[in-house]
Amino acid sequence: MTSESLARAEPETIRRIQQNLIGYFGLFEGLPGVTFAKGEVTLVASTGYPGSLVLGSSIQANAANETVHRTLQSIEQRCSAIDWFVFPECEPSDLGDRLVTLSENKEQSDHWSLVGKIGGPGGTWMLAALNALAPQSRQVSSAFHVENVTDLEHLETWKQINAEGFGGGDYQIFYDSFARHGFGPDAIAHHFVGYLDDTPVTSATLILAGGIASVFNVSTPERLRRQGYGGAVTLAALQAAIGYGFEDAYVWSSPLGRSVYQNLGFEIRDVGIREYQWEKSSDTA
């Protein structure tokens, strides 16, 4: 299914998604290896996690090439690839076309090139009304329960099960970000661990920002999948969002998670994002 065949989300929903993404990635600002900047170009760039994305652009048309060039130069020590998300309200209105033209000018693009599906939707985006969530369709063991992370010891458990579910790697930056951010009702990020009796088996993070809820970092180790744990922890996070007064949620889904979210009532939508993935040539990276 292409973005052209999908129903387009409402402009206000798209604005909220953008602000939610900025709220999430802003949690990593100032940590080692991470650049987070807000301004005419809002971006996160990192040597590893949490990734590198342009999340907003408000650029004067007569300075667009110079600003893009300067932006790419400013992050080249942090990353060798970055996804430039162009939202419907980004400026100038023809920014996507300008990025393509700039990429074709090798002198101006300074060894950066656009790769992949240029101008594509940037992944699978899914929306749900929280008052219309579907009940968990897969029967989960009665020994399964979900706990909200409220302290550093519990956050360490979240980190370990999250990293295992995503195949390993150093997830310390997530721990550092969320530990610094703190816990409680006023937090942007809320974390959940699902247990089978006393054994952690799945995890998720709820982000409450921009007037919309989102779920990130849903992770279940491979040996524990297809038992309903991921869907159950996601549902618990979304029910917490209802408790905080949120009415709508989105997810940025991997292919693996798509059916899980659909079973909960999420629908694939066109949220207006168009992706322009820049990659720096290996001889200059």
N, C-alpha and C positions, 0 to 999 in steps of 0.2 A: 504494500500500500504506500503510495507516494504522498508527500505533503500536499500536493495539489488536490488529492482526492479526500483529504481529511477535513472535518469541520474545523473552522478557525475559532480559537478561543476569543473571548471578549477582550477588547483593548485594556480594560481595567485589570482583568485577570493576568494578562501578559505583563503589565507594569508591576503587579504584585510578585509575580514569579521572578522578575528581574531583581527587585529589591530583596527578595528572599535569598536569592543566590549571592547577592552582594553581602547580605548579613552573614551568611554561612562562611564564605571564604574570607570575610573580614576578621573572623575569629583567629585566623592564623597570622595576622599582621604582626610584624616585629620578631617573629621566631626565626631562628637560624636557618639560612637558606631560602627564606621567603621574602619576596617583595610584594607589598600590597599598596596600591595607590588609588586614590579617588580624585577625579578631576575631569578634564576634558576627555581623558581616557581612563576608565576605571578598570583595574586589572589585578590579577594575582599571578605571580611568576615564581616558580620554585625549582630547586635542583632535583627534587623528588616529589613526595607528597606535599601538599594536596593536589598538585597539578598546576597547569598554566592556562589561564583563560582571560580574554578581554570580555568584561561584563557590561560595559557601557561606553558609548562614544558620543560626545557632544563637541564636534570639531567644526570650526569655521571652514566653509567651503574653499575659500581662497588660500587656506593653509593646510589643507587635508594631506597632501603628499608629504609635506615637511613634517607634520605631526606624526603620521604613521611611521615615517623613516626614523624620527627621533625616538618613538616608542620602541621600535624594534632594537635600536641601538642600546636603549636603556636596560633591556632585559637580557642581552646576549650573554652576560656572565652567569645568569641564573638558569637559563633553559635553552635548548636547541629546537624547540617546537612549542607553538602556542596556538590555541584555537581562538580565533577572533569571532565572537558572537555579535552579529548585527541584529538588533531588535528593531521592530517597526518604527519606534520613535527615535532611533539613533540619527544623529546628524553628521554630515549632510545626508539628505534623503537618498542619494545615490551612492552611499558609502561602499556598498558591496561591489558595484561596478568600478569604483575608484581603486579598491584593493586589488581587483584583477588587473587593471591597467598598470598599477604600480608594480605588481609582481612581474609583469612582462618587461618592465624597464629595469634591467639588471643593475645598472649604475645607481638608480634611485633606491632599489630594494636592498642594496648592500648585502648580496649573497643570500638573502632570504627568498624563498619561493613558496607559492601556494601549491598544496598537494591534496590528494584525496578527492572527495566529491565536493568540489568547490560550489559554495552557495547552497549546500544541502541543509536539512533540518537539524543537524547536530545531535542526532540520537533519537531515541523514542521517548516522547513526553506524554504523560498520562495525567488525567484530571479526574477528580471525584468530588461529589458533594458529600460532606461528612454525615449528613442526616440520612443518606441513602446507602450507606455502606452495607454490603452483603455479609451475612453471617459466615463464619469460617466453614467452608464446604468440606474440608478434609477433617476427619475425626482425629483429634490429638489425644495422646495419652493423658489419663487423669492425673498422672504424676507430673505433668508439665505445668509450670506457672511462670509468670513474668514479674520481674522486680525492677523498679525504677532505681537508677544509680544516684546515690545521694552523698557519696563520700569518695575519697581517693582510693581506698582499698577496693571498693566496688568498681571504680573506673579502671583499675588495673585488670580486673577480671574481664570487663568489657573489651579492653584493648587486646587481651590475649585471644579471646574467642573471635573477635573481629579479624585479627590478623590471620588466624588459622583458617577462617572461612574464605579469605581472599588469597589463600595460597602462600602465606608467610610474608616475609618482608618486615621492614622496620616501621612500626606504627607508633613510635614514640612521639612523633610530632602531633599526632591526634591526641594522645594523652596530655601532652604539654599544653596544647591549645585549650582543651576542655577543662583541664585542671585549673588553668589560669582564669578561665571564664567563670567557673564556679557552678553552683547548683541552686535550685530553688525556683519559686514560681515566676520570678522576673527574668530568668535566664532565657537566652535565645535557643540554646541547645539543651535537649533533655535526652538522656540515654537509658536504654533498656536492655536487660539481659534475660533471656529465657532459660529456664532450668528444667531438667528432667530429674526429679527429686533434688539432690544437691549438686548435680553436675551441670555446668553451663553448656548449652548446646546451640545458642543463637543469640544475635544482638542486633540492635538498631539504634539510630539517632533521629530524633524529631527536631526539626528546626522551625521555630515560630518567629517569623519576621516578615515585614512587608504586608501584613494583613492576610497572609495565607500560610498554611502549614505545608511542610514537606518532610519526607522520610529519606534519609541517607544511610549508607553504611549497613544495610541489611546483610547479614553475613551468617552463614551456617556452614560448618565444615562439611566437606564432600561426603564423608562416611555417615553423616547424620541427615542428609537431605532426603526429600520426598517423604517426609513424615509429618509435614504441616507446620514445622516449627517456625520457618521464615514468615509464613502468612500469619501465624498467631502472634508473633512479636510485633509485626507491622500493624496488625489490628489493634493491639494494646497501645501502641504509640499513637495511632489515630484517635482512639477513644480518649486518650489523655488530651489531645488537641481540642476535642469537643469540650472537655472540662475547662479548658482555658478560653472558651468562647469563640473558637475558630469554626468557620462554616465550610471551607473548601480546602482541598489539598492537591498537591501535584507530586509526581515522582519522575525522576529522570532515570529511566529503566534500562538495565542491561537486557540482552536477549534472554538470559537465564531467569530473570525476575518477572518478565512480562506476564506470564500466565498467572503467577502468584497475585499480582496486582489486579489483573482482570477478574479473578475470582472474588476479589474484595469489592468490585464495583468500579474500578478505574477504567476509563476509556482513553484510547490513543487519540490525541488531538494535535492539531497544528498550533503551536504557541508562538508562531511568528519568528522564531529564531532561525537565522541563516548562518551557517558555519563557514569560516574561511580559515583553513588550517595552514599556518605558516611553518616552514621547516628550514632550518639553517643548514647550508651545505656542509658536508663532513670535513672539508678541508679548512673550514673557518670556525667550526664548533669548538 
